[in-house]
Amino acid sequence: MTRQQHLQQGPQGRDGSLSGKPNPLSALPKTFEGRGVRTPFTTRPLRFARVVRDPYNKLVINLPGLSGGLGTYEMPLETMRQIFDLSVHDRMLFEELAVVSKPNPAILRRISRKIARTGVGGIRLAREADLLDQQEKVHRDTGQLTLVYQALRKLGGDGVQDMKITDLATLEGQKRARTALDRFARDAGAANQSVIDSLEQWSILTSPVGLATDGCSGPLRDLVNGLRRLSSELEEWSMSEMSNIRFMATHVINGAGATYDHAVRWLRIIDRWSNDMGAVLVDWPKAQREIDRSIDRLWWLLDGWEELIGRWRMAMQLNRTEQRDALEELASFLPVIPIAELEPEEYQFWTDIRVNQMMWAAELRKLGSDEVDADMVTRLDRFREASV
């Protein structure tokens, strides 16, 4: 059965017949949009919540394993303030979310960073936001300069081969670069006669990924590398653990590794354009659409991992008990890749991860049951989806 057929089929048994048994693929989201966007609420019951736009074009919040159940609570965004005692940070996040017509990871990241900088979520969040802003600006500026210099070396001709990257910081150097690249554009029949303008647009578009060159990486490329480090660290850490902890760690290692493999494929597509700069600049509008699509898929694929990697980084500075708690959260809430992004041979792998993590999430919520009192559970029950 093809991926498209799996997406379109109704409830079936494992043999594909209409047996009335639950379809094992029903444990997986169909698309990234159906999985929803990770929302950085700080109110404890709302941690790991995702925002989704439902078939009626309303924003809803999905909360996995709340109050220790196997199912997921799905409630309209507008009801959150009636049910939960939101922090100031989360009230601001609620207001920002309410006016978003089509939420995606890039938008939520901008909103999250904007709120963090105000300081309402605490000094630590504000300082982290400022530090990340500074680091990303330096990498973005360095990447833009590097991209122009690479184009100059490849396409500018013999007259500019003596130039150094530092020359681009001077007015004379910028003039020489523009003249040489505009000459290439005329000779090659480029759609945009100003190559420098196209390169600037290219640099802005790809800034979330950046370049593979040292000092030029963007947050998404850093996150892909973070997945690899997480897998390596967890594998070494779990060697001295009991079998049940190793089993949980193995699921995180495998999930992070499989996500890394998918992410690297998108990175290679994006980086391939940098290796063929002439083709990009000759038909920039077409390249722009393809690059934008690839970056969008990478945003969705990695959504939710930044927080989990950060959680593990903090736990590694603490004691073993805190590290096990962090592992439990990673195993329970790691982002599952949707069916639309998978090949059929990957279905069983991700179904196994999802089924296990649903049970772990339920147990984890039970351990923290003081975060949801009996009255709240009663109010939440009408939002509970059927368990898989």
Secondary structure, DSSP 8 states (H G I E B T S, - for coil): --HHHHHH--S--TTSS--SS--GGGGS-SSHHHH-EE----SGGGTT-EEEE-TTS-EEEEEETGGG-SSEEEEEGGGHHHHS---HHHHHHHHHHHT-SS--HHHHHHHHHHHHHHTTT-HHHHHHHHHHHHHHHHHHHHHHHHHHHHHHHHHS-GGGTT--GGGGGSHHHHHHHHHHHHHHHHHHT-SSS-HHHHHHHHHHHHTTTB-SSTT-B-HHHHHHHHHHHHHHHHHHHHTTS-HHHHHHHHHHHHHHHHHHHHHHHHHHHHHHHHHTHHHHHHTHHHHHHHHHHHHHHHHHHHTTHHHHHHHHHHHTTS-HHHHHHHHHHHHHH-----GGGS-GGGHHHHHHHHHHHHHHHHHHHHHTGGGS-HHHHHHHGGGB----
